[in-house]
């Protein structure tokens, strides 16, 4: 039976893996999607809310920072919470970051971002299942 951190880890790993593959094989569509999201205030707001909710749910769980899965999931939870706060407080800054990292990236840089996302997703799944 999986505990809550393992469940969060597996959910995140599937999302990361799927997004990574999508970035690799559909780079132009992914760029268009990001462009549409950052152009829409409502999309940005919904993204901020989802990030905030995810971060709060992860961080509201009792956890220990001890170098294992809990640490990885907690760091991702803090990152989600920070992302949500930044989107709400400084949306133009977050739009600029997205433009620089995604929209202006070359195809090889996009492939690298996608590959990194896939590797992190697989690693997180591996850790979540408890092989480490």
N, CA, C and O atoms as CSV, one atom per row, in Angstrom:
chain,resi,resn,atom,element,x,y,z
A,1,UNK,N,N,0.841,-1.181,0.000
A,1,UNK,CA,C,0.000,0.000,0.000
A,1,UNK,C,C,0.883,1.241,0.000
A,1,UNK,O,O,1.840,1.327,0.769
A,2,UNK,N,N,0.565,2.196,-0.856
A,2,UNK,CA,C,1.343,3.422,-0.950
A,2,UNK,C,C,0.905,4.408,0.110
A,2,UNK,O,O,-0.283,4.519,0.417
A,3,UNK,N,N,1.874,5.130,0.675
A,3,UNK,CA,C,1.509,6.228,1.566
A,3,UNK,C,C,1.243,7.466,0.709
A,3,UNK,O,O,1.393,7.434,-0.513
A,4,UNK,N,N,0.848,8.549,1.363
A,4,UNK,CA,C,0.449,9.751,0.629
A,4,UNK,C,C,1.606,10.333,-0.190
A,4,UNK,O,O,1.397,10.768,-1.322
A,5,UNK,N,N,2.808,10.345,0.360
A,5,UNK,CA,C,3.954,10.894,-0.375
A,5,UNK,C,C,4.279,10.044,-1.593
A,5,UNK,O,O,4.650,10.580,-2.637
A,6,UNK,N,N,4.145,8.724,-1.475
A,6,UNK,CA,C,4.369,7.869,-2.635
A,6,UNK,C,C,3.319,8.140,-3.708
A,6,UNK,O,O,3.627,8.160,-4.899
A,7,UNK,N,N,2.089,8.346,-3.278
A,7,UNK,CA,C,1.023,8.650,-4.230
A,7,UNK,C,C,1.294,9.962,-4.947
A,7,UNK,O,O,1.192,10.031,-6.172
A,8,UNK,N,N,1.643,11.016,-4.189
A,8,UNK,CA,C,1.985,12.300,-4.811
A,8,UNK,C,C,3.175,12.133,-5.753
A,8,UNK,O,O,3.189,12.685,-6.853
A,9,UNK,N,N,4.160,11.374,-5.315
A,9,UNK,CA,C,5.334,11.138,-6.156
A,9,UNK,C,C,4.980,10.449,-7.462
A,9,UNK,O,O,5.489,10.820,-8.520
A,10,UNK,N,N,4.110,9.450,-7.394
A,10,UNK,CA,C,3.701,8.749,-8.614
A,10,UNK,C,C,2.875,9.648,-9.528
A,10,UNK,O,O,3.052,9.625,-10.746
A,11,UNK,N,N,1.979,10.436,-8.950
A,11,UNK,CA,C,1.184,11.363,-9.766
A,11,UNK,C,C,2.099,12.356,-10.470
A,11,UNK,O,O,1.974,12.577,-11.675
A,12,UNK,N,N,3.020,12.955,-9.719
A,12,UNK,CA,C,3.961,13.906,-10.311
A,12,UNK,C,C,4.824,13.249,-11.383
A,12,UNK,O,O,5.095,13.850,-12.423
A,13,UNK,N,N,5.252,12.020,-11.129
A,13,UNK,CA,C,6.126,11.352,-12.096
A,13,UNK,C,C,5.398,11.104,-13.417
A,13,UNK,O,O,5.984,11.271,-14.487
A,14,UNK,N,N,4.143,10.713,-13.351
A,14,UNK,CA,C,3.372,10.483,-14.582
A,14,UNK,C,C,3.185,11.797,-15.336
A,14,UNK,O,O,3.327,11.845,-16.558
A,15,UNK,N,N,2.864,12.862,-14.599
A,15,UNK,CA,C,2.690,14.172,-15.234
A,15,UNK,C,C,3.997,14.619,-15.885
A,15,UNK,O,O,4.004,15.063,-17.033
A,16,UNK,N,N,5.103,14.498,-15.145
A,16,UNK,CA,C,6.391,14.930,-15.678
A,16,UNK,C,C,6.775,14.116,-16.906
A,16,UNK,O,O,7.247,14.672,-17.898
A,17,UNK,N,N,6.578,12.818,-16.848
A,17,UNK,CA,C,6.909,11.954,-17.984
A,17,UNK,C,C,6.069,12.321,-19.203
A,17,UNK,O,O,6.603,12.471,-20.302
A,18,UNK,N,N,4.752,12.466,-19.014
A,18,UNK,CA,C,3.852,12.773,-20.130
A,18,UNK,C,C,4.165,14.139,-20.740
A,18,UNK,O,O,4.173,14.288,-21.962
A,19,UNK,N,N,4.419,15.126,-19.900
A,19,UNK,CA,C,4.742,16.468,-20.401
A,19,UNK,C,C,6.078,16.442,-21.134
A,19,UNK,O,O,6.224,17.075,-22.179
A,20,UNK,N,N,7.045,15.721,-20.598
A,20,UNK,CA,C,8.350,15.621,-21.250
A,20,UNK,C,C,8.260,15.025,-22.641
A,20,UNK,O,O,8.870,15.532,-23.583
A,21,UNK,N,N,7.492,13.937,-22.772
A,21,UNK,CA,C,7.304,13.323,-24.089
A,21,UNK,C,C,6.591,14.297,-25.022
A,21,UNK,O,O,6.961,14.428,-26.188
A,22,UNK,N,N,5.568,14.982,-24.508
A,22,UNK,CA,C,4.837,15.955,-25.336
A,22,UNK,C,C,5.756,17.074,-25.811
A,22,UNK,O,O,5.658,17.517,-26.956
A,23,UNK,N,N,6.647,17.531,-24.937
A,23,UNK,CA,C,7.589,18.589,-25.329
A,23,UNK,C,C,8.497,18.099,-26.456
A,23,UNK,O,O,8.775,18.838,-27.401
A,24,UNK,N,N,8.952,16.867,-26.355
A,24,UNK,CA,C,9.879,16.328,-27.353
A,24,UNK,C,C,9.200,16.146,-28.707
A,24,UNK,O,O,9.746,16.553,-29.732
A,25,UNK,N,N,8.007,15.534,-28.719
A,25,UNK,CA,C,7.411,15.179,-30.007
A,25,UNK,C,C,6.490,16.240,-30.587
A,25,UNK,O,O,6.162,16.186,-31.772
A,26,UNK,N,N,6.067,17.199,-29.779
A,26,UNK,CA,C,5.146,18.234,-30.274
A,26,UNK,C,C,5.617,19.618,-29.835
A,26,UNK,O,O,4.869,20.368,-29.207
A,27,UNK,N,N,6.845,19.943,-30.166
A,27,UNK,CA,C,7.452,21.192,-29.708
A,27,UNK,C,C,6.672,22.424,-30.138
A,27,UNK,O,O,6.432,23.319,-29.328
A,28,UNK,N,N,6.280,22.479,-31.388
A,28,UNK,CA,C,5.559,23.666,-31.865
A,28,UNK,C,C,4.195,23.807,-31.198
A,28,UNK,O,O,3.781,24.911,-30.844
A,29,UNK,N,N,3.501,22.687,-31.029
A,29,UNK,CA,C,2.209,22.732,-30.329
A,29,UNK,C,C,2.390,23.165,-28.880
A,29,UNK,O,O,1.576,23.915,-28.341
A,30,UNK,N,N,3.451,22.693,-28.260
A,30,UNK,CA,C,3.726,23.068,-26.873
A,30,UNK,C,C,4.024,24.565,-26.772
A,30,UNK,O,O,3.564,25.235,-25.848
A,31,UNK,N,N,4.794,25.081,-27.727
A,31,UNK,CA,C,5.070,26.523,-27.740
A,31,UNK,C,C,3.776,27.328,-27.903
A,31,UNK,O,O,3.577,28.337,-27.226
A,32,UNK,N,N,2.895,26.869,-28.811
A,32,UNK,CA,C,1.613,27.551,-29.009
A,32,UNK,C,C,0.772,27.511,-27.738
A,32,UNK,O,O,0.131,28.500,-27.382
A,33,UNK,N,N,0.774,26.379,-27.063
A,33,UNK,CA,C,0.019,26.240,-25.818
A,33,UNK,C,C,0.527,27.211,-24.764
A,33,UNK,O,O,-0.267,27.887,-24.109
A,34,UNK,N,N,1.836,27.286,-24.595
A,34,UNK,CA,C,2.414,28.213,-23.615
A,34,UNK,C,C,2.084,29.646,-23.997
A,34,UNK,O,O,1.756,30.462,-23.135
A,35,UNK,N,N,2.167,29.957,-25.283
A,35,UNK,CA,C,1.836,31.308,-25.752
A,35,UNK,C,C,0.383,31.656,-25.419
A,35,UNK,O,O,0.099,32.765,-24.965
A,36,UNK,N,N,-0.531,30.720,-25.641
A,36,UNK,CA,C,-1.947,30.946,-25.324
A,36,UNK,C,C,-2.156,31.119,-23.817
A,36,UNK,O,O,-2.924,31.979,-23.385
A,37,UNK,N,N,-1.478,30.305,-23.036
A,37,UNK,CA,C,-1.644,30.379,-21.578
A,37,UNK,C,C,-1.167,31.724,-21.050
A,37,UNK,O,O,-1.870,32.365,-20.269
A,38,UNK,N,N,0.017,32.159,-21.467
A,38,UNK,CA,C,0.534,33.418,-20.912
A,38,UNK,C,C,-0.174,34.637,-21.485
A,38,UNK,O,O,-0.063,35.730,-20.930
A,39,UNK,N,N,-0.906,34.468,-22.594
A,39,UNK,CA,C,-1.665,35.586,-23.157
A,39,UNK,C,C,-3.009,35.775,-22.452
A,39,UNK,O,O,-3.635,36.827,-22.582
A,40,UNK,N,N,-3.447,34.776,-21.718
A,40,UNK,CA,C,-4.765,34.812,-21.094
A,40,UNK,C,C,-4.653,34.991,-19.577
A,40,UNK,O,O,-4.043,34.171,-18.892
A,41,UNK,N,N,-5.240,36.059,-19.068
A,41,UNK,CA,C,-5.231,36.279,-17.618
A,41,UNK,C,C,-5.970,35.174,-16.878
A,41,UNK,O,O,-5.557,34.761,-15.795
A,42,UNK,N,N,-7.060,34.699,-17.462
A,42,UNK,CA,C,-7.822,33.640,-16.790
A,42,UNK,C,C,-7.036,32.326,-16.740
A,42,UNK,O,O,-7.081,31.617,-15.734
A,43,UNK,N,N,-6.320,32.000,-17.816
A,43,UNK,CA,C,-5.488,30.789,-17.800
A,43,UNK,C,C,-4.377,30.913,-16.759
A,43,UNK,O,O,-4.088,29.962,-16.032
A,44,UNK,N,N,-3.769,32.072,-16.696
A,44,UNK,CA,C,-2.711,32.297,-15.701
A,44,UNK,C,C,-3.273,32.173,-14.291
A,44,UNK,O,O,-2.638,31.580,-13.419
A,45,UNK,N,N,-4.452,32.723,-14.064
A,45,UNK,CA,C,-5.077,32.655,-12.749
A,45,UNK,C,C,-5.387,31.208,-12.359
A,45,UNK,O,O,-5.124,30.797,-11.229
A,46,UNK,N,N,-5.944,30.444,-13.294
A,46,UNK,CA,C,-6.252,29.036,-13.018
A,46,UNK,C,C,-4.968,28.253,-12.753
A,46,UNK,O,O,-4.932,27.405,-11.862
A,47,UNK,N,N,-3.912,28.532,-13.524
A,47,UNK,CA,C,-2.634,27.870,-13.299
A,47,UNK,C,C,-2.097,28.196,-11.903
A,47,UNK,O,O,-1.573,27.322,-11.212
A,48,UNK,N,N,-2.233,29.453,-11.498
A,48,UNK,CA,C,-1.789,29.853,-10.167
A,48,UNK,C,C,-2.584,29.120,-9.093
A,48,UNK,O,O,-2.009,28.645,-8.114
A,49,UNK,N,N,-3.891,29.024,-9.267
A,49,UNK,CA,C,-4.722,28.336,-8.280
A,49,UNK,C,C,-4.362,26.855,-8.171
A,49,UNK,O,O,-4.231,26.327,-7.066
A,50,UNK,N,N,-4.203,26.185,-9.314
A,50,UNK,CA,C,-3.821,24.774,-9.275
A,50,UNK,C,C,-2.457,24.589,-8.592
A,50,UNK,O,O,-2.281,23.663,-7.800
A,51,UNK,N,N,-1.509,25.456,-8.894
A,51,UNK,CA,C,-0.199,25.366,-8.266
A,51,UNK,C,C,-0.294,25.586,-6.756
A,51,UNK,O,O,0.319,24.861,-5.972
A,52,UNK,N,N,-1.066,26.591,-6.364
A,52,UNK,CA,C,-1.246,26.859,-4.934
A,52,UNK,C,C,-1.901,25.694,-4.213
A,52,UNK,O,O,-1.438,25.272,-3.153
A,53,UNK,N,N,-2.983,25.173,-4.791
A,53,UNK,CA,C,-3.687,24.055,-4.158
A,53,UNK,C,C,-2.775,22.840,-4.045
A,53,UNK,O,O,-2.708,22.202,-2.995
A,54,UNK,N,N,-2.075,22.524,-5.131
A,54,UNK,CA,C,-1.172,21.369,-5.085
A,54,UNK,C,C,-0.088,21.570,-4.028
A,54,UNK,O,O,0.181,20.671,-3.231
A,55,UNK,N,N,0.531,22.749,-4.024
A,55,UNK,CA,C,1.578,23.018,-3.046
A,55,UNK,C,C,1.070,22.926,-1.619
A,55,UNK,O,O,1.742,22.351,-0.762
A,56,UNK,N,N,-0.099,23.480,-1.347
A,56,UNK,CA,C,-0.659,23.444,0.010
A,56,UNK,C,C,-1.016,22.017,0.416
A,56,UNK,O,O,-0.773,21.618,1.554
A,57,UNK,N,N,-1.592,21.246,-0.506
A,57,UNK,CA,C,-1.943,19.863,-0.181
A,57,UNK,C,C,-0.695,19.059,0.158
A,57,UNK,O,O,-0.680,18.315,1.139
A,58,UNK,N,N,0.340,19.205,-0.642
A,58,UNK,CA,C,1.585,18.471,-0.373
A,58,UNK,C,C,2.196,18.915,0.944
A,58,UNK,O,O,2.604,18.080,1.752
A,59,UNK,N,N,2.263,20.216,1.169
A,59,UNK,CA,C,2.939,20.729,2.358
A,59,UNK,C,C,2.107,20.575,3.626
A,59,UNK,O,O,2.656,20.643,4.725
A,60,UNK,N,N,0.797,20.369,3.501
A,60,UNK,CA,C,-0.033,20.188,4.692
A,60,UNK,C,C,0.106,18.783,5.271
A,60,UNK,O,O,-0.327,18.516,6.392
A,61,UNK,N,N,0.700,17.913,4.514
A,61,UNK,CA,C,0.954,16.560,4.978
A,61,UNK,C,C,2.148,16.572,5.924
A,61,UNK,O,O,3.076,17.360,5.743
A,62,UNK,N,N,2.129,15.702,6.931
A,62,UNK,CA,C,3.292,15.612,7.819
A,62,UNK,C,C,4.431,14.957,7.039
A,62,UNK,O,O,4.249,13.923,6.396
A,63,UNK,N,N,5.584,15.569,7.107
A,63,UNK,CA,C,6.721,15.050,6.361
A,63,UNK,C,C,8.002,15.301,7.149
A,63,UNK,O,O,8.055,16.117,8.069
A,64,UNK,N,N,9.017,14.569,6.747
A,64,UNK,CA,C,10.342,14.752,7.327
A,64,UNK,C,C,11.331,14.922,6.185
A,64,UNK,O,O,11.296,14.191,5.195
A,65,UNK,N,N,12.211,15.898,6.343
A,65,UNK,CA,C,13.278,16.084,5.364
A,65,UNK,C,C,14.422,15.169,5.772
A,65,UNK,O,O,15.184,15.476,6.690
A,66,UNK,N,N,14.533,14.037,5.075
A,66,UNK,CA,C,15.561,13.065,5.441
A,66,UNK,C,C,16.284,12.482,4.235
A,66,UNK,O,O,16.955,11.455,4.342
A,67,UNK,N,N,16.146,13.139,3.089
A,67,UNK,CA,C,16.913,12.717,1.927
A,67,UNK,C,C,16.253,11.650,1.068
A,67,UNK,O,O,16.876,11.149,0.132
A,68,UNK,N,N,15.012,11.290,1.359
A,68,UNK,CA,C,14.362,10.282,0.538
A,68,UNK,C,C,13.200,10.899,-0.241
A,68,UNK,O,O,13.218,12.089,-0.557
A,69,UNK,N,N,12.202,10.092,-0.544
A,69,UNK,CA,C,11.075,10.547,-1.360
A,69,UNK,C,C,10.380,11.763,-0.759
A,69,UNK,O,O,10.008,12.684,-1.486
A,70,UNK,N,N,10.202,11.774,0.561
A,70,UNK,CA,C,9.543,12.910,1.197
A,70,UNK,C,C,10.226,14.216,0.824
A,70,UNK,O,O,9.558,15.214,0.553
A,71,UNK,N,N,11.533,14.213,0.810
A,71,UNK,CA,C,12.291,15.425,0.493
A,71,UNK,C,C,12.006,15.877,-0.935
A,71,UNK,O,O,11.777,17.062,-1.177
A,72,UNK,N,N,12.017,14.949,-1.876
A,72,UNK,CA,C,11.771,15.281,-3.278
A,72,UNK,C,C,10.370,15.864,-3.448
A,72,UNK,O,O,10.194,16.901,-4.087
A,73,UNK,N,N,9.379,15.189,-2.872
A,73,UNK,CA,C,7.997,15.640,-3.020
A,73,UNK,C,C,7.793,16.978,-2.327
A,73,UNK,O,O,7.091,17.843,-2.851
A,74,UNK,N,N,8.393,17.159,-1.164
A,74,UNK,CA,C,8.257,18.431,-0.446
A,74,UNK,C,C,8.894,19.572,-1.235
A,74,UNK,O,O,8.328,20.663,-1.303
A,75,UNK,N,N,10.047,19.341,-1.824
A,75,UNK,CA,C,10.688,20.376,-2.648
A,75,UNK,C,C,9.781,20.731,-3.828
A,75,UNK,O,O,9.614,21.909,-4.146
A,76,UNK,N,N,9.196,19.726,-4.475
A,76,UNK,CA,C,8.270,19.988,-5.579
A,76,UNK,C,C,7.024,20.730,-5.079
A,76,UNK,O,O,6.490,21.589,-5.781
A,77,UNK,N,N,6.566,20.404,-3.883
A,77,UNK,CA,C,5.434,21.115,-3.294
A,77,UNK,C,C,5.745,22.580,-3.048
A,77,UNK,O,O,4.933,23.455,-3.350
A,78,UNK,N,N,6.931,22.846,-2.496
A,78,UNK,CA,C,7.345,24.238,-2.281
A,78,UNK,C,C,7.485,24.981,-3.606
A,78,UNK,O,O,7.120,26.152,-3.710
A,79,UNK,N,N,8.017,24.292,-4.621
A,79,UNK,CA,C,8.157,24.928,-5.929
A,79,UNK,C,C,6.788,25.267,-6.520
A,79,UNK,O,O,6.612,26.337,-7.102
A,80,UNK,N,N,5.820,24.361,-6.372
A,80,UNK,CA,C,4.462,24.623,-6.874
A,80,UNK,C,C,3.844,25.798,-6.135
A,80,UNK,O,O,3.224,26.667,-6.748
A,81,UNK,N,N,4.010,25.824,-4.821
A,81,UNK,CA,C,3.464,26.927,-4.029
A,81,UNK,C,C,4.094,28.251,-4.448
A,81,UNK,O,O,3.390,29.245,-4.626
A,82,UNK,N,N,5.401,28.268,-4.605
A,82,UNK,CA,C,6.108,29.476,-5.031
A,82,UNK,C,C,5.665,29.907,-6.422
A,82,UNK,O,O,5.472,31.096,-6.675
A,83,UNK,N,N,5.506,28.947,-7.319
A,83,UNK,CA,C,5.038,29.261,-8.677
A,83,UNK,C,C,3.664,29.915,-8.632
A,83,UNK,O,O,3.433,30.925,-9.297
A,84,UNK,N,N,2.760,29.350,-7.859
A,84,UNK,CA,C,1.419,29.922,-7.743
A,84,UNK,C,C,1.439,31.336,-7.188
A,84,UNK,O,O,0.740,32.218,-7.688
A,85,UNK,N,N,2.239,31.549,-6.159
A,85,UNK,CA,C,2.349,32.887,-5.558
A,85,UNK,C,C,2.927,33.874,-6.565
A,85,UNK,O,O,2.420,34.986,-6.710
A,86,UNK,N,N,3.989,33.469,-7.262
A,86,UNK,CA,C,4.618,34.366,-8.231
A,86,UNK,C,C,3.684,34.706,-9.387
A,86,UNK,O,O,3.665,35.843,-9.858
A,87,UNK,N,N,2.911,33.726,-9.844
A,87,UNK,CA,C,1.965,34.011,-10.932
A,87,UNK,C,C,0.937,35.036,-10.473
A,87,UNK,O,O,0.562,35.922,-11.241
A,88,UNK,N,N,0.478,34.925,-9.228
A,88,UNK,CA,C,-0.516,35.879,-8.722
A,88,UNK,C,C,0.078,37.256,-8.449
A,88,UNK,O,O,-0.541,38.275,-8.755
A,89,UNK,N,N,1.270,37.287,-7.877
A,89,UNK,CA,C,1.859,38.559,-7.445
A,89,UNK,C,C,2.601,39.287,-8.558
A,89,UNK,O,O,2.502,40.509,-8.670
A,90,UNK,N,N,3.336,38.556,-9.375
A,90,UNK,CA,C,4.135,39.177,-10.444
A,90,UNK,C,C,3.936,38.411,-11.763
A,90,UNK,O,O,4.862,37.771,-12.262
A,91,UNK,N,N,2.727,38.484,-12.315
A,91,UNK,CA,C,2.444,37.705,-13.524
A,91,UNK,C,C,3.315,38.094,-14.718
A,91,UNK,O,O,3.676,37.236,-15.523
A,92,UNK,N,N,3.656,39.374,-14.839
A,92,UNK,CA,C,4.494,39.782,-15.975
A,92,UNK,C,C,5.883,39.160,-15.890
A,92,UNK,O,O,6.446,38.771,-16.913
A,93,UNK,N,N,6.437,39.062,-14.700
A,93,UNK,CA,C,7.731,38.415,-14.512
A,93,UNK,C,C,7.651,36.945,-14.929
A,93,UNK,O,O,8.541,36.444,-15.616
A,94,UNK,N,N,6.587,36.258,-14.514
A,94,UNK,CA,C,6.442,34.843,-14.862
A,94,UNK,C,C,6.218,34.658,-16.369
A,94,UNK,O,O,6.675,33.673,-16.949
A,95,UNK,N,N,5.522,35.600,-16.995
A,95,UNK,CA,C,5.365,35.550,-18.445
A,95,UNK,C,C,6.709,35.705,-19.135
A,95,UNK,O,O,7.001,34.994,-20.097
A,96,UNK,N,N,7.532,36.631,-18.649
A,96,UNK,CA,C,8.861,36.836,-19.230
A,96,UNK,C,C,9.728,35.588,-19.073
A,96,UNK,O,O,10.449,35.211,-19.996
A,97,UNK,N,N,9.659,34.950,-17.908
A,97,UNK,CA,C,10.423,33.718,-17.682
A,97,UNK,C,C,9.976,32.641,-18.671
A,97,UNK,O,O,10.805,31.954,-19.267
A,98,UNK,N,N,8.668,32.502,-18.840
A,98,UNK,CA,C,8.145,31.503,-19.789
A,98,UNK,C,C,8.591,31.806,-21.212
A,98,UNK,O,O,8.959,30.904,-21.964
A,99,UNK,N,N,8.556,33.074,-21.569
A,99,UNK,CA,C,8.977,33.450,-22.921
A,99,UNK,C,C,10.442,33.119,-23.143
A,99,UNK,O,O,10.808,32.579,-24.187
A,100,UNK,N,N,11.282,33.440,-22.165
A,100,UNK,CA,C,12.716,33.184,-22.324
A,100,UNK,C,C,13.038,31.704,-22.324
A,100,UNK,O,O,13.881,31.257,-23.102
A,101,UNK,N,N,12.376,30.926,-21.456
A,101,UNK,CA,C,12.718,29.512,-21.335
A,101,UNK,C,C,12.080,28.639,-22.400
A,101,UNK,O,O,12.697,27.677,-22.857
A,102,UNK,N,N,10.870,28.952,-22.801
A,102,UNK,CA,C,10.141,28.068,-23.707
A,102,UNK,C,C,9.999,28.659,-25.107
A,102,UNK,O,O,10.370,28.024,-26.093
A,103,UNK,N,N,9.470,29.855,-25.191
A,103,UNK,CA,C,9.135,30.402,-26.506
A,103,UNK,C,C,10.360,30.749,-27.338
A,103,UNK,O,O,10.310,30.676,-28.566
A,104,UNK,N,N,11.452,31.123,-26.695
A,104,UNK,CA,C,12.666,31.487,-27.437
A,104,UNK,C,C,13.672,30.341,-27.522
A,104,UNK,O,O,14.765,30.513,-28.062
A,105,UNK,N,N,13.308,29.177,-26.994
A,105,UNK,CA,C,14.226,28.038,-27.010
A,105,UNK,C,C,14.307,27.451,-28.418
A,105,UNK,O,O,13.317,27.402,-29.148
A,106,UNK,N,N,15.507,27.008,-28.779
A,106,UNK,CA,C,15.690,26.320,-30.057
A,106,UNK,C,C,15.087,24.922,-29.952
A,106,UNK,O,O,14.729,24.476,-28.862
A,107,UNK,N,N,14.975,24.238,-31.079
A,107,UNK,CA,C,14.427,22.881,-31.063
A,107,UNK,C,C,15.282,21.945,-30.216
A,107,UNK,O,O,14.753,21.105,-29.489
A,108,UNK,N,N,16.601,22.089,-30.309
A,108,UNK,CA,C,17.467,21.215,-29.512
A,108,UNK,C,C,17.336,21.532,-28.014
A,108,UNK,O,O,17.410,20.626,-27.184
A,109,UNK,N,N,17.145,22.796,-27.670
A,109,UNK,CA,C,16.938,23.161,-26.262
A,109,UNK,C,C,15.596,22.625,-25.762
A,109,UNK,O,O,15.491,22.168,-24.625
A,110,UNK,N,N,14.575,22.684,-26.614
A,110,UNK,CA,C,13.275,22.122,-26.246
A,110,UNK,C,C,13.380,20.607,-26.044
A,110,UNK,O,O,12.795,20.060,-25.110
A,111,UNK,N,N,14.122,19.938,-26.916
A,111,UNK,CA,C,14.322,18.495,-26.756
A,111,UNK,C,C,15.048,18.190,-25.454
A,111,UNK,O,O,14.728,17.216,-24.772
A,112,UNK,N,N,16.021,19.019,-25.112
A,112,UNK,CA,C,16.741,18.836,-23.855
A,112,UNK,C,C,15.810,19.037,-22.651
A,112,UNK,O,O,15.859,18.263,-21.695
A,113,UNK,N,N,14.970,20.068,-22.696
A,113,UNK,CA,C,14.006,20.309,-21.621
A,113,UNK,C,C,13.062,19.111,-21.494
A,113,UNK,O,O,12.790,18.643,-20.389
A,114,UNK,N,N,12.566,18.620,-22.632
A,114,UNK,CA,C,11.685,17.457,-22.614
A,114,UNK,C,C,12.377,16.214,-22.069
A,114,UNK,O,O,11.800,15.477,-21.270
A,115,UNK,N,N,13.608,15.985,-22.499
A,115,UNK,CA,C,14.362,14.822,-22.023
A,115,UNK,C,C,14.618,14.906,-20.525
A,115,UNK,O,O,14.515,13.907,-19.812
A,116,UNK,N,N,14.949,16.087,-20.057
A,116,UNK,CA,C,15.170,16.279,-18.619
A,116,UNK,C,C,13.887,15.991,-17.847
A,116,UNK,O,O,13.925,15.351,-16.796
A,117,UNK,N,N,12.763,16.455,-18.360
A,117,UNK,CA,C,11.463,16.207,-17.732
A,117,UNK,C,C,11.165,14.707,-17.682
A,117,UNK,O,O,10.673,14.207,-16.670
A,118,UNK,N,N,11.459,13.991,-18.765
A,118,UNK,CA,C,11.235,12.544,-18.810
A,118,UNK,C,C,12.124,11.837,-17.792
A,118,UNK,O,O,11.653,10.984,-17.040
A,119,UNK,N,N,13.397,12.188,-17.766
A,119,UNK,CA,C,14.336,11.558,-16.832
A,119,UNK,C,C,13.908,11.814,-15.384
A,119,UNK,O,O,13.930,10.899,-14.562
A,120,UNK,N,N,13.518,13.059,-15.069
A,120,UNK,CA,C,13.069,13.369,-13.716
A,120,UNK,C,C,11.785,12.612,-13.375
A,120,UNK,O,O,11.616,12.161,-12.242
A,121,UNK,N,N,10.889,12.472,-14.339
A,121,UNK,CA,C,9.661,11.711,-14.107
A,121,UNK,C,C,9.939,10.248,-13.823
A,121,UNK,O,O,9.363,9.666,-12.904
A,122,UNK,N,N,10.819,9.656,-14.608
A,122,UNK,CA,C,11.176,8.248,-14.394
A,122,UNK,C,C,11.884,8.084,-13.048
A,122,UNK,O,O,11.599,7.143,-12.308
A,123,UNK,N,N,12.796,8.985,-12.733
A,123,UNK,CA,C,13.508,8.904,-11.449
A,123,UNK,C,C,12.545,9.036,-10.275
A,123,UNK,O,O,12.660,8.308,-9.290
A,124,UNK,N,N,11.607,9.955,-10.378
A,124,UNK,CA,C,10.641,10.134,-9.301
A,124,UNK,C,C,9.742,8.904,-9.163
A,124,UNK,O,O,9.408,8.505,-8.047
A,125,UNK,N,N,9.353,8.308,-10.274
A,125,UNK,CA,C,8.552,7.070,-10.208
A,125,UNK,C,C,9.360,5.966,-9.548
A,125,UNK,O,O,8.842,5.227,-8.710
A,126,UNK,N,N,10.612,5.854,-9.918
A,126,UNK,CA,C,11.503,4.836,-9.355
A,126,UNK,C,C,11.620,5.002,-7.823
A,126,UNK,O,O,11.544,4.032,-7.069
A,127,UNK,N,N,11.803,6.228,-7.404
A,127,UNK,CA,C,11.900,6.518,-5.968
A,127,UNK,C,C,10.553,6.255,-5.283
A,127,UNK,O,O,10.505,5.679,-4.196
A,128,UNK,N,N,9.471,6.679,-5.925
A,128,UNK,CA,C,8.144,6.539,-5.331
A,128,UNK,C,C,7.740,5.099,-5.098
A,128,UNK,O,O,7.110,4.774,-4.092
A,129,UNK,N,N,8.102,4.244,-6.029
A,129,UNK,CA,C,7.735,2.848,-5.912
A,129,UNK,C,C,8.547,2.188,-4.795
A,129,UNK,O,O,8.150,1.147,-4.271
A,130,UNK,N,N,9.661,2.780,-4.437
A,130,UNK,CA,C,10.412,2.309,-3.283
A,130,UNK,C,C,11.613,1.448,-3.587
A,130,UNK,O,O,12.076,0.688,-2.737
A,131,UNK,N,N,12.124,1.567,-4.814
A,131,UNK,CA,C,13.293,0.777,-5.152
A,131,UNK,C,C,14.574,1.356,-4.591
A,131,UNK,O,O,15.583,0.653,-4.529
A,132,UNK,N,N,14.571,2.605,-4.183
A,132,UNK,CA,C,15.784,3.199,-3.612
A,132,UNK,C,C,15.705,3.252,-2.117
A,132,UNK,O,O,16.639,3.722,-1.465
